[in-house]
Amino acid sequence: MSADPFVETTQSASAAQPTSSYLTVSDVAEYLNVSRMTVYRLVHSGEMPAARFGKSFRIEEADMEAYRQRAAVVIHPES
């Protein structure tokens, strides 16, 4: 019996996808409830890692979440 010529053994579509997702500066600003300029300042200061794509920046979702956890302020109720 011959093999089906239309069946190929390739990686699944999900395996070809990158494992991390990138967010725009606007997406990060909206999520963190800050201005886009604040996100640009964080990127330029190195506090939030970003990749440059052409003239725009993209921030990995994991990097944004790591920054959010580092920047969180814990308020202790007075006893």
C-alpha positions as CSV (number, residue, x, y, z in Angstrom):
1,M,0.0,0.0,0.0
2,S,1.5,3.4,-1.0
3,A,1.7,6.4,1.3
4,D,-0.8,9.1,0.9
5,P,0.9,11.9,-1.1
6,F,-1.2,14.6,0.7
7,V,-0.2,13.6,4.2
8,E,3.0,15.2,5.4
9,T,4.8,14.7,8.6
10,T,5.4,18.2,9.8
11,Q,5.3,20.0,13.1
12,S,1.8,21.0,14.2
13,A,0.8,24.6,13.7
14,S,1.0,25.3,17.5
15,A,4.6,24.0,17.6
16,A,5.5,26.6,15.0
17,Q,4.1,29.4,17.1
18,P,6.5,31.3,19.3
19,T,6.2,30.4,23.0
20,S,5.9,34.0,24.2
21,S,3.6,36.8,23.0
22,Y,4.7,40.3,22.4
23,L,2.6,43.4,23.4
24,T,2.6,46.9,21.9
25,V,3.5,49.9,24.1
26,S,-0.2,50.8,24.0
27,D,-1.2,47.4,25.2
28,V,1.2,47.5,28.1
29,A,0.2,51.1,29.0
30,E,-3.5,50.1,29.1
31,Y,-2.8,47.0,31.2
32,L,-0.7,48.8,33.7
33,N,-3.0,51.9,33.7
34,V,-0.2,54.3,32.8
35,S,0.5,56.5,29.8
36,R,2.4,55.3,26.7
37,M,5.1,57.8,27.6
38,T,5.6,56.1,31.0
39,V,6.1,52.8,29.2
40,Y,8.6,54.4,26.8
41,R,10.5,55.8,29.8
42,L,10.6,52.3,31.4
43,V,11.9,50.8,28.1
44,H,14.5,53.5,27.6
45,S,15.7,53.3,31.2
46,G,16.1,49.5,31.0
47,E,13.5,48.8,33.7
48,M,11.3,47.0,31.2
49,P,13.1,44.9,28.5
50,A,11.7,45.4,25.0
51,A,12.6,44.3,21.4
52,R,12.7,46.8,18.6
53,F,10.7,46.0,15.5
54,G,11.4,48.7,12.9
55,K,10.5,51.9,14.6
56,S,8.3,50.4,17.3
57,F,8.9,48.5,20.5
58,R,7.4,45.2,21.6
59,I,7.4,43.9,25.2
60,E,7.2,40.3,26.1
61,E,4.1,39.5,28.2
62,A,6.4,37.8,30.8
63,D,8.6,40.9,31.1
64,M,5.6,43.1,31.6
65,E,4.3,40.8,34.3
66,A,7.7,40.6,36.0
67,Y,7.9,44.5,36.0
68,R,4.3,44.6,37.4
69,Q,5.3,42.3,40.3
70,R,8.5,44.2,41.0
71,A,6.7,47.6,41.0
72,A,3.7,46.4,43.2
73,V,3.3,48.4,46.3
74,V,2.1,46.5,49.4
75,I,-0.1,48.5,51.8
76,H,-0.1,47.2,55.3
77,P,-3.1,48.1,57.3
78,E,-2.4,50.0,60.5
79,S,-2.8,47.9,63.7
